[in-house]
Amino acid sequence: MKNLLIAVQVIVSIVLIVSVLAQPAKTQGFSLLTGATDTFYSKNKTRTFEATMSRLTIISALIFAAVTLALNLVK
């Protein structure tokens, strides 16, 4: 059981690292202050690659935390 959890932890950690590194940089930080207009991208943000990578990061982080807790309980 412990070996299976360790293998799952390694796989999830690799997925987490890749999903964080694949996210695009958010360089338009001050555009919200200047009142930038809405674009097609901002209106359809839930269907973009960025949104998918964000969801994948959150899900893999939650799985990573759960597996870490399970590994500590299995000791």
PyMOL Python script that loads the backbone (N, CA, C, O; Angstrom):
from pymol import cmd

cmd.read_pdbstr("""\
ATOM      1  N   MET A   1       0.829  -1.197   0.000  1.00  0.00           N
ATOM      2  CA  MET A   1       0.000   0.000   0.000  1.00  0.00           C
ATOM      3  C   MET A   1       0.868   1.253   0.000  1.00  0.00           C
ATOM      4  O   MET A   1       0.589   2.218  -0.711  1.00  0.00           O
ATOM      5  N   LYS A   2       1.916   1.222   0.803  1.00  0.00           N
ATOM      6  CA  LYS A   2       2.785   2.393   0.884  1.00  0.00           C
ATOM      7  C   LYS A   2       3.506   2.632  -0.442  1.00  0.00           C
ATOM      8  O   LYS A   2       3.680   3.776  -0.863  1.00  0.00           O
ATOM      9  N   ASN A   3       3.924   1.543  -1.098  1.00  0.00           N
ATOM     10  CA  ASN A   3       4.613   1.700  -2.390  1.00  0.00           C
ATOM     11  C   ASN A   3       3.684   2.266  -3.456  1.00  0.00           C
ATOM     12  O   ASN A   3       4.106   3.060  -4.298  1.00  0.00           O
ATOM     13  N   LEU A   4       2.422   1.859  -3.419  1.00  0.00           N
ATOM     14  CA  LEU A   4       1.445   2.390  -4.362  1.00  0.00           C
ATOM     15  C   LEU A   4       1.226   3.884  -4.141  1.00  0.00           C
ATOM     16  O   LEU A   4       1.161   4.652  -5.101  1.00  0.00           O
ATOM     17  N   LEU A   5       1.113   4.292  -2.891  1.00  0.00           N
ATOM     18  CA  LEU A   5       0.932   5.716  -2.583  1.00  0.00           C
ATOM     19  C   LEU A   5       2.155   6.540  -2.990  1.00  0.00           C
ATOM     20  O   LEU A   5       2.019   7.672  -3.453  1.00  0.00           O
ATOM     21  N   ILE A   6       3.338   5.971  -2.816  1.00  0.00           N
ATOM     22  CA  ILE A   6       4.562   6.681  -3.227  1.00  0.00           C
ATOM     23  C   ILE A   6       4.582   6.848  -4.744  1.00  0.00           C
ATOM     24  O   ILE A   6       4.951   7.908  -5.250  1.00  0.00           O
ATOM     25  N   ALA A   7       4.189   5.806  -5.465  1.00  0.00           N
ATOM     26  CA  ALA A   7       4.151   5.904  -6.931  1.00  0.00           C
ATOM     27  C   ALA A   7       3.134   6.946  -7.381  1.00  0.00           C
ATOM     28  O   ALA A   7       3.408   7.722  -8.296  1.00  0.00           O
ATOM     29  N   VAL A   8       1.966   6.971  -6.748  1.00  0.00           N
ATOM     30  CA  VAL A   8       0.942   7.965  -7.082  1.00  0.00           C
ATOM     31  C   VAL A   8       1.453   9.371  -6.769  1.00  0.00           C
ATOM     32  O   VAL A   8       1.207  10.308  -7.528  1.00  0.00           O
ATOM     33  N   GLN A   9       2.154   9.510  -5.665  1.00  0.00           N
ATOM     34  CA  GLN A   9       2.693  10.823  -5.284  1.00  0.00           C
ATOM     35  C   GLN A   9       3.712  11.327  -6.307  1.00  0.00           C
ATOM     36  O   GLN A   9       3.723  12.511  -6.643  1.00  0.00           O
ATOM     37  N   VAL A  10       4.551  10.444  -6.791  1.00  0.00           N
ATOM     38  CA  VAL A  10       5.553  10.845  -7.791  1.00  0.00           C
ATOM     39  C   VAL A  10       4.863  11.278  -9.084  1.00  0.00           C
ATOM     40  O   VAL A  10       5.228  12.294  -9.675  1.00  0.00           O
ATOM     41  N   ILE A  11       3.870  10.509  -9.521  1.00  0.00           N
ATOM     42  CA  ILE A  11       3.162  10.847 -10.766  1.00  0.00           C
ATOM     43  C   ILE A  11       2.417  12.168 -10.624  1.00  0.00           C
ATOM     44  O   ILE A  11       2.467  13.012 -11.519  1.00  0.00           O
ATOM     45  N   VAL A  12       1.725  12.346  -9.503  1.00  0.00           N
ATOM     46  CA  VAL A  12       0.964  13.584  -9.290  1.00  0.00           C
ATOM     47  C   VAL A  12       1.899  14.779  -9.162  1.00  0.00           C
ATOM     48  O   VAL A  12       1.572  15.870  -9.628  1.00  0.00           O
ATOM     49  N   SER A  13       3.049  14.589  -8.540  1.00  0.00           N
ATOM     50  CA  SER A  13       3.986  15.711  -8.418  1.00  0.00           C
ATOM     51  C   SER A  13       4.542  16.128  -9.776  1.00  0.00           C
ATOM     52  O   SER A  13       4.757  17.316 -10.016  1.00  0.00           O
ATOM     53  N   ILE A  14       4.774  15.173 -10.658  1.00  0.00           N
ATOM     54  CA  ILE A  14       5.246  15.513 -12.004  1.00  0.00           C
ATOM     55  C   ILE A  14       4.152  16.264 -12.767  1.00  0.00           C
ATOM     56  O   ILE A  14       4.434  17.245 -13.456  1.00  0.00           O
ATOM     57  N   VAL A  15       2.904  15.801 -12.643  1.00  0.00           N
ATOM     58  CA  VAL A  15       1.788  16.493 -13.297  1.00  0.00           C
ATOM     59  C   VAL A  15       1.641  17.904 -12.746  1.00  0.00           C
ATOM     60  O   VAL A  15       1.387  18.841 -13.503  1.00  0.00           O
ATOM     61  N   LEU A  16       1.797  18.066 -11.443  1.00  0.00           N
ATOM     62  CA  LEU A  16       1.686  19.391 -10.818  1.00  0.00           C
ATOM     63  C   LEU A  16       2.785  20.329 -11.316  1.00  0.00           C
ATOM     64  O   LEU A  16       2.515  21.488 -11.631  1.00  0.00           O
ATOM     65  N   ILE A  17       3.994  19.843 -11.388  1.00  0.00           N
ATOM     66  CA  ILE A  17       5.104  20.678 -11.870  1.00  0.00           C
ATOM     67  C   ILE A  17       4.888  21.091 -13.314  1.00  0.00           C
ATOM     68  O   ILE A  17       5.082  22.256 -13.662  1.00  0.00           O
ATOM     69  N   VAL A  18       4.488  20.151 -14.157  1.00  0.00           N
ATOM     70  CA  VAL A  18       4.279  20.458 -15.579  1.00  0.00           C
ATOM     71  C   VAL A  18       3.127  21.437 -15.756  1.00  0.00           C
ATOM     72  O   VAL A  18       3.204  22.349 -16.579  1.00  0.00           O
ATOM     73  N   SER A  19       2.052  21.248 -14.981  1.00  0.00           N
ATOM     74  CA  SER A  19       0.904  22.151 -15.139  1.00  0.00           C
ATOM     75  C   SER A  19       1.231  23.569 -14.678  1.00  0.00           C
ATOM     76  O   SER A  19       0.727  24.534 -15.252  1.00  0.00           O
ATOM     77  N   VAL A  20       2.057  23.705 -13.664  1.00  0.00           N
ATOM     78  CA  VAL A  20       2.453  25.049 -13.223  1.00  0.00           C
ATOM     79  C   VAL A  20       3.369  25.702 -14.253  1.00  0.00           C
ATOM     80  O   VAL A  20       3.225  26.887 -14.551  1.00  0.00           O
ATOM     81  N   LEU A  21       4.303  24.937 -14.792  1.00  0.00           N
ATOM     82  CA  LEU A  21       5.233  25.513 -15.767  1.00  0.00           C
ATOM     83  C   LEU A  21       4.568  25.812 -17.110  1.00  0.00           C
ATOM     84  O   LEU A  21       5.045  26.673 -17.850  1.00  0.00           O
ATOM     85  N   ALA A  22       3.488  25.126 -17.436  1.00  0.00           N
ATOM     86  CA  ALA A  22       2.821  25.333 -18.722  1.00  0.00           C
ATOM     87  C   ALA A  22       1.878  26.529 -18.723  1.00  0.00           C
ATOM     88  O   ALA A  22       1.405  26.939 -19.782  1.00  0.00           O
ATOM     89  N   GLN A  23       1.603  27.088 -17.563  1.00  0.00           N
ATOM     90  CA  GLN A  23       0.690  28.232 -17.512  1.00  0.00           C
ATOM     91  C   GLN A  23       1.376  29.471 -18.077  1.00  0.00           C
ATOM     92  O   GLN A  23       2.549  29.721 -17.799  1.00  0.00           O
ATOM     93  N   PRO A  24       0.636  30.246 -18.873  1.00  0.00           N
ATOM     94  CA  PRO A  24       1.221  31.464 -19.436  1.00  0.00           C
ATOM     95  C   PRO A  24       1.408  32.536 -18.360  1.00  0.00           C
ATOM     96  O   PRO A  24       0.704  32.554 -17.351  1.00  0.00           O
ATOM     97  N   ALA A  25       2.352  33.409 -18.594  1.00  0.00           N
ATOM     98  CA  ALA A  25       2.629  34.486 -17.647  1.00  0.00           C
ATOM     99  C   ALA A  25       1.515  35.515 -17.699  1.00  0.00           C
ATOM    100  O   ALA A  25       0.943  35.775 -18.758  1.00  0.00           O
ATOM    101  N   LYS A  26       1.215  36.090 -16.559  1.00  0.00           N
ATOM    102  CA  LYS A  26       0.171  37.119 -16.493  1.00  0.00           C
ATOM    103  C   LYS A  26       0.853  38.484 -16.459  1.00  0.00           C
ATOM    104  O   LYS A  26       1.113  39.036 -15.390  1.00  0.00           O
ATOM    105  N   THR A  27       1.135  39.014 -17.632  1.00  0.00           N
ATOM    106  CA  THR A  27       1.888  40.263 -17.729  1.00  0.00           C
ATOM    107  C   THR A  27       0.994  41.496 -17.781  1.00  0.00           C
ATOM    108  O   THR A  27       1.499  42.618 -17.726  1.00  0.00           O
ATOM    109  N   GLN A  28      -0.303  41.319 -17.884  1.00  0.00           N
ATOM    110  CA  GLN A  28      -1.192  42.472 -17.986  1.00  0.00           C
ATOM    111  C   GLN A  28      -1.780  42.829 -16.634  1.00  0.00           C
ATOM    112  O   GLN A  28      -2.989  43.023 -16.512  1.00  0.00           O
ATOM    113  N   GLY A  29      -0.952  42.914 -15.640  1.00  0.00           N
ATOM    114  CA  GLY A  29      -1.420  43.181 -14.296  1.00  0.00           C
ATOM    115  C   GLY A  29      -2.013  44.563 -14.108  1.00  0.00           C
ATOM    116  O   GLY A  29      -2.982  44.719 -13.365  1.00  0.00           O
ATOM    117  N   PHE A  30      -1.462  45.561 -14.756  1.00  0.00           N
ATOM    118  CA  PHE A  30      -1.928  46.938 -14.576  1.00  0.00           C
ATOM    119  C   PHE A  30      -3.024  47.320 -15.555  1.00  0.00           C
ATOM    120  O   PHE A  30      -3.551  48.429 -15.470  1.00  0.00           O
ATOM    121  N   SER A  31      -3.385  46.446 -16.475  1.00  0.00           N
ATOM    122  CA  SER A  31      -4.431  46.808 -17.429  1.00  0.00           C
ATOM    123  C   SER A  31      -5.784  46.930 -16.742  1.00  0.00           C
ATOM    124  O   SER A  31      -6.665  47.636 -17.233  1.00  0.00           O
ATOM    125  N   LEU A  32      -5.958  46.260 -15.626  1.00  0.00           N
ATOM    126  CA  LEU A  32      -7.212  46.393 -14.885  1.00  0.00           C
ATOM    127  C   LEU A  32      -7.340  47.774 -14.255  1.00  0.00           C
ATOM    128  O   LEU A  32      -8.450  48.286 -14.107  1.00  0.00           O
ATOM    129  N   LEU A  33      -6.238  48.371 -13.891  1.00  0.00           N
ATOM    130  CA  LEU A  33      -6.267  49.694 -13.274  1.00  0.00           C
ATOM    131  C   LEU A  33      -6.558  50.788 -14.287  1.00  0.00           C
ATOM    132  O   LEU A  33      -7.153  51.811 -13.948  1.00  0.00           O
ATOM    133  N   THR A  34      -6.143  50.576 -15.524  1.00  0.00           N
ATOM    134  CA  THR A  34      -6.316  51.607 -16.542  1.00  0.00           C
ATOM    135  C   THR A  34      -7.657  51.511 -17.240  1.00  0.00           C
ATOM    136  O   THR A  34      -7.989  52.387 -18.038  1.00  0.00           O
ATOM    137  N   GLY A  35      -8.439  50.477 -16.968  1.00  0.00           N
ATOM    138  CA  GLY A  35      -9.752  50.337 -17.580  1.00  0.00           C
ATOM    139  C   GLY A  35      -9.710  49.775 -18.977  1.00  0.00           C
ATOM    140  O   GLY A  35     -10.355  50.308 -19.880  1.00  0.00           O
ATOM    141  N   ALA A  36      -8.966  48.711 -19.172  1.00  0.00           N
ATOM    142  CA  ALA A  36      -8.883  48.090 -20.495  1.00  0.00           C
ATOM    143  C   ALA A  36     -10.246  47.545 -20.898  1.00  0.00           C
ATOM    144  O   ALA A  36     -11.031  47.120 -20.050  1.00  0.00           O
ATOM    145  N   THR A  37     -10.519  47.561 -22.194  1.00  0.00           N
ATOM    146  CA  THR A  37     -11.823  47.108 -22.682  1.00  0.00           C
ATOM    147  C   THR A  37     -11.887  45.587 -22.691  1.00  0.00           C
ATOM    148  O   THR A  37     -10.862  44.906 -22.689  1.00  0.00           O
ATOM    149  N   ASP A  38     -13.116  45.067 -22.702  1.00  0.00           N
ATOM    150  CA  ASP A  38     -13.310  43.621 -22.771  1.00  0.00           C
ATOM    151  C   ASP A  38     -12.958  43.121 -24.158  1.00  0.00           C
ATOM    152  O   ASP A  38     -13.311  43.739 -25.162  1.00  0.00           O
ATOM    153  N   THR A  39     -12.274  42.019 -24.205  1.00  0.00           N
ATOM    154  CA  THR A  39     -11.917  41.393 -25.465  1.00  0.00           C
ATOM    155  C   THR A  39     -12.613  40.046 -25.568  1.00  0.00           C
ATOM    156  O   THR A  39     -13.241  39.584 -24.615  1.00  0.00           O
ATOM    157  N   PHE A  40     -12.498  39.429 -26.720  1.00  0.00           N
ATOM    158  CA  PHE A  40     -13.066  38.102 -26.906  1.00  0.00           C
ATOM    159  C   PHE A  40     -12.418  37.133 -25.923  1.00  0.00           C
ATOM    160  O   PHE A  40     -13.086  36.257 -25.373  1.00  0.00           O
ATOM    161  N   TYR A  41     -11.138  37.291 -25.708  1.00  0.00           N
ATOM    162  CA  TYR A  41     -10.410  36.419 -24.778  1.00  0.00           C
ATOM    163  C   TYR A  41     -10.939  36.558 -23.353  1.00  0.00           C
ATOM    164  O   TYR A  41     -11.127  35.553 -22.667  1.00  0.00           O
ATOM    165  N   SER A  42     -11.176  37.759 -22.908  1.00  0.00           N
ATOM    166  CA  SER A  42     -11.633  37.950 -21.528  1.00  0.00           C
ATOM    167  C   SER A  42     -13.064  37.465 -21.330  1.00  0.00           C
ATOM    168  O   SER A  42     -13.428  37.042 -20.233  1.00  0.00           O
ATOM    169  N   LYS A  43     -13.875  37.521 -22.379  1.00  0.00           N
ATOM    170  CA  LYS A  43     -15.251  37.046 -22.265  1.00  0.00           C
ATOM    171  C   LYS A  43     -15.342  35.528 -22.286  1.00  0.00           C
ATOM    172  O   LYS A  43     -16.267  34.967 -21.698  1.00  0.00           O
ATOM    173  N   ASN A  44     -14.418  34.851 -22.940  1.00  0.00           N
ATOM    174  CA  ASN A  44     -14.440  33.395 -23.078  1.00  0.00           C
ATOM    175  C   ASN A  44     -13.274  32.755 -22.328  1.00  0.00           C
ATOM    176  O   ASN A  44     -12.702  31.768 -22.791  1.00  0.00           O
ATOM    177  N   LYS A  45     -12.931  33.300 -21.199  1.00  0.00           N
ATOM    178  CA  LYS A  45     -11.757  32.848 -20.465  1.00  0.00           C
ATOM    179  C   LYS A  45     -11.911  31.437 -19.905  1.00  0.00           C
ATOM    180  O   LYS A  45     -10.908  30.754 -19.696  1.00  0.00           O
ATOM    181  N   THR A  46     -13.141  30.984 -19.658  1.00  0.00           N
ATOM    182  CA  THR A  46     -13.330  29.659 -19.068  1.00  0.00           C
ATOM    183  C   THR A  46     -13.029  28.539 -20.042  1.00  0.00           C
ATOM    184  O   THR A  46     -12.845  27.396 -19.624  1.00  0.00           O
ATOM    185  N   ARG A  47     -12.976  28.836 -21.316  1.00  0.00           N
ATOM    186  CA  ARG A  47     -12.723  27.797 -22.318  1.00  0.00           C
ATOM    187  C   ARG A  47     -11.323  27.880 -22.909  1.00  0.00           C
ATOM    188  O   ARG A  47     -11.084  27.326 -23.982  1.00  0.00           O
ATOM    189  N   THR A  48     -10.427  28.528 -22.268  1.00  0.00           N
ATOM    190  CA  THR A  48      -9.089  28.700 -22.818  1.00  0.00           C
ATOM    191  C   THR A  48      -8.104  27.704 -22.226  1.00  0.00           C
ATOM    192  O   THR A  48      -8.404  26.993 -21.267  1.00  0.00           O
ATOM    193  N   PHE A  49      -6.942  27.676 -22.817  1.00  0.00           N
ATOM    194  CA  PHE A  49      -5.866  26.821 -22.330  1.00  0.00           C
ATOM    195  C   PHE A  49      -5.459  27.222 -20.915  1.00  0.00           C
ATOM    196  O   PHE A  49      -5.156  26.367 -20.083  1.00  0.00           O
ATOM    197  N   GLU A  50      -5.455  28.508 -20.652  1.00  0.00           N
ATOM    198  CA  GLU A  50      -5.081  29.011 -19.325  1.00  0.00           C
ATOM    199  C   GLU A  50      -6.036  28.501 -18.247  1.00  0.00           C
ATOM    200  O   GLU A  50      -5.599  28.105 -17.166  1.00  0.00           O
ATOM    201  N   ALA A  51      -7.321  28.511 -18.535  1.00  0.00           N
ATOM    202  CA  ALA A  51      -8.313  28.029 -17.567  1.00  0.00           C
ATOM    203  C   ALA A  51      -8.168  26.526 -17.344  1.00  0.00           C
ATOM    204  O   ALA A  51      -8.301  26.046 -16.219  1.00  0.00           O
ATOM    205  N   THR A  52      -7.897  25.796 -18.406  1.00  0.00           N
ATOM    206  CA  THR A  52      -7.700  24.356 -18.282  1.00  0.00           C
ATOM    207  C   THR A  52      -6.476  24.048 -17.431  1.00  0.00           C
ATOM    208  O   THR A  52      -6.520  23.162 -16.578  1.00  0.00           O
ATOM    209  N   MET A  53      -5.402  24.762 -17.655  1.00  0.00           N
ATOM    210  CA  MET A  53      -4.180  24.522 -16.878  1.00  0.00           C
ATOM    211  C   MET A  53      -4.379  24.932 -15.424  1.00  0.00           C
ATOM    212  O   MET A  53      -3.833  24.298 -14.520  1.00  0.00           O
ATOM    213  N   SER A  54      -5.143  25.969 -15.196  1.00  0.00           N
ATOM    214  CA  SER A  54      -5.432  26.398 -13.831  1.00  0.00           C
ATOM    215  C   SER A  54      -6.228  25.328 -13.085  1.00  0.00           C
ATOM    216  O   SER A  54      -5.922  25.006 -11.937  1.00  0.00           O
ATOM    217  N   ARG A  55      -7.253  24.779 -13.744  1.00  0.00           N
ATOM    218  CA  ARG A  55      -8.039  23.706 -13.122  1.00  0.00           C
ATOM    219  C   ARG A  55      -7.198  22.473 -12.868  1.00  0.00           C
ATOM    220  O   ARG A  55      -7.318  21.844 -11.816  1.00  0.00           O
ATOM    221  N   LEU A  56      -6.340  22.118 -13.826  1.00  0.00           N
ATOM    222  CA  LEU A  56      -5.465  20.954 -13.663  1.00  0.00           C
ATOM    223  C   LEU A  56      -4.503  21.163 -12.500  1.00  0.00           C
ATOM    224  O   LEU A  56      -4.216  20.219 -11.764  1.00  0.00           O
ATOM    225  N   THR A  57      -4.004  22.371 -12.325  1.00  0.00           N
ATOM    226  CA  THR A  57      -3.110  22.676 -11.212  1.00  0.00           C
ATOM    227  C   THR A  57      -3.822  22.528  -9.872  1.00  0.00           C
ATOM    228  O   THR A  57      -3.275  21.944  -8.936  1.00  0.00           O
ATOM    229  N   ILE A  58      -5.023  23.046  -9.781  1.00  0.00           N
ATOM    230  CA  ILE A  58      -5.780  22.962  -8.527  1.00  0.00           C
ATOM    231  C   ILE A  58      -6.112  21.516  -8.184  1.00  0.00           C
ATOM    232  O   ILE A  58      -5.954  21.094  -7.038  1.00  0.00           O
ATOM    233  N   ILE A  59      -6.569  20.763  -9.169  1.00  0.00           N
ATOM    234  CA  ILE A  59      -6.934  19.366  -8.925  1.00  0.00           C
ATOM    235  C   ILE A  59      -5.721  18.542  -8.533  1.00  0.00           C
ATOM    236  O   ILE A  59      -5.791  17.747  -7.596  1.00  0.00           O
ATOM    237  N   SER A  60      -4.611  18.720  -9.237  1.00  0.00           N
ATOM    238  CA  SER A  60      -3.408  17.940  -8.909  1.00  0.00           C
ATOM    239  C   SER A  60      -2.834  18.351  -7.555  1.00  0.00           C
ATOM    240  O   SER A  60      -2.265  17.512  -6.856  1.00  0.00           O
ATOM    241  N   ALA A  61      -2.967  19.608  -7.172  1.00  0.00           N
ATOM    242  CA  ALA A  61      -2.500  20.036  -5.852  1.00  0.00           C
ATOM    243  C   ALA A  61      -3.338  19.407  -4.743  1.00  0.00           C
ATOM    244  O   ALA A  61      -2.806  19.002  -3.710  1.00  0.00           O
ATOM    245  N   LEU A  62      -4.658  19.328  -4.960  1.00  0.00           N
ATOM    246  CA  LEU A  62      -5.516  18.688  -3.970  1.00  0.00           C
ATOM    247  C   LEU A  62      -5.222  17.194  -3.850  1.00  0.00           C
ATOM    248  O   LEU A  62      -5.194  16.651  -2.746  1.00  0.00           O
ATOM    249  N   ILE A  63      -5.004  16.535  -4.981  1.00  0.00           N
ATOM    250  CA  ILE A  63      -4.654  15.112  -4.943  1.00  0.00           C
ATOM    251  C   ILE A  63      -3.313  14.918  -4.267  1.00  0.00           C
ATOM    252  O   ILE A  63      -3.144  13.976  -3.492  1.00  0.00           O
ATOM    253  N   PHE A  64      -2.354  15.792  -4.545  1.00  0.00           N
ATOM    254  CA  PHE A  64      -1.042  15.709  -3.918  1.00  0.00           C
ATOM    255  C   PHE A  64      -1.149  15.835  -2.401  1.00  0.00           C
ATOM    256  O   PHE A  64      -0.499  15.091  -1.666  1.00  0.00           O
ATOM    257  N   ALA A  65      -1.965  16.772  -1.933  1.00  0.00           N
ATOM    258  CA  ALA A  65      -2.146  16.950  -0.494  1.00  0.00           C
ATOM    259  C   ALA A  65      -2.817  15.734   0.132  1.00  0.00           C
ATOM    260  O   ALA A  65      -2.434  15.309   1.222  1.00  0.00           O
ATOM    261  N   ALA A  66      -3.811  15.174  -0.544  1.00  0.00           N
ATOM    262  CA  ALA A  66      -4.506  13.997  -0.011  1.00  0.00           C
ATOM    263  C   ALA A  66      -3.583  12.788   0.064  1.00  0.00           C
ATOM    264  O   ALA A  66      -3.614  12.039   1.040  1.00  0.00           O
ATOM    265  N   VAL A  67      -2.769  12.600  -0.958  1.00  0.00           N
ATOM    266  CA  VAL A  67      -1.830  11.463  -0.955  1.00  0.00           C
ATOM    267  C   VAL A  67      -0.759  11.669   0.115  1.00  0.00           C
ATOM    268  O   VAL A  67      -0.335  10.707   0.756  1.00  0.00           O
ATOM    269  N   THR A  68      -0.326  12.886   0.310  1.00  0.00           N
ATOM    270  CA  THR A  68       0.651  13.172   1.359  1.00  0.00           C
ATOM    271  C   THR A  68       0.084  12.846   2.741  1.00  0.00           C
ATOM    272  O   THR A  68       0.767  12.248   3.572  1.00  0.00           O
ATOM    273  N   LEU A  69      -1.156  13.238   2.980  1.00  0.00           N
ATOM    274  CA  LEU A  69      -1.804  12.898   4.247  1.00  0.00           C
ATOM    275  C   LEU A  69      -1.961  11.388   4.403  1.00  0.00           C
ATOM    276  O   LEU A  69      -1.747  10.845   5.487  1.00  0.00           O
ATOM    277  N   ALA A  70      -2.334  10.715   3.320  1.00  0.00           N
ATOM    278  CA  ALA A  70      -2.487   9.256   3.388  1.00  0.00           C
ATOM    279  C   ALA A  70      -1.146   8.577   3.662  1.00  0.00           C
ATOM    280  O   ALA A  70      -1.090   7.588   4.393  1.00  0.00           O
ATOM    281  N   LEU A  71      -0.083   9.096   3.087  1.00  0.00           N
ATOM    282  CA  LEU A  71       1.240   8.513   3.351  1.00  0.00           C
ATOM    283  C   LEU A  71       1.644   8.693   4.807  1.00  0.00           C
ATOM    284  O   LEU A  71       2.279   7.812   5.387  1.00  0.00           O
ATOM    285  N   ASN A  72       1.289   9.806   5.394  1.00  0.00           N
ATOM    286  CA  ASN A  72       1.609  10.019   6.809  1.00  0.00           C
ATOM    287  C   ASN A  72       0.775   9.120   7.719  1.00  0.00           C
ATOM    288  O   ASN A  72       1.239   8.732   8.791  1.00  0.00           O
ATOM    289  N   LEU A  73      -0.419   8.793   7.318  1.00  0.00           N
ATOM    290  CA  LEU A  73      -1.262   7.908   8.110  1.00  0.00           C
ATOM    291  C   LEU A  73      -0.877   6.441   7.972  1.00  0.00           C
ATOM    292  O   LEU A  73      -1.120   5.652   8.885  1.00  0.00           O
ATOM    293  N   VAL A  74      -0.284   6.069   6.854  1.00  0.00           N
ATOM    294  CA  VAL A  74       0.084   4.676   6.601  1.00  0.00           C
ATOM    295  C   VAL A  74       1.314   4.268   7.386  1.00  0.00           C
ATOM    296  O   VAL A  74       1.490   3.082   7.665  1.00  0.00           O
ATOM    297  N   LYS A  75       2.151   5.186   7.742  1.00  0.00           N
ATOM    298  CA  LYS A  75       3.397   4.890   8.453  1.00  0.00           C
ATOM    299  C   LYS A  75       3.212   3.745   9.356  1.00  0.00           C
ATOM    300  O   LYS A  75       4.151   3.344  10.044  1.00  0.00           O
TER     301      LYS A  75
END
""", "prot")
cmd.dss("prot")
cmd.show_as("cartoon", "prot")
cmd.util.cbc("prot")
cmd.orient("prot")
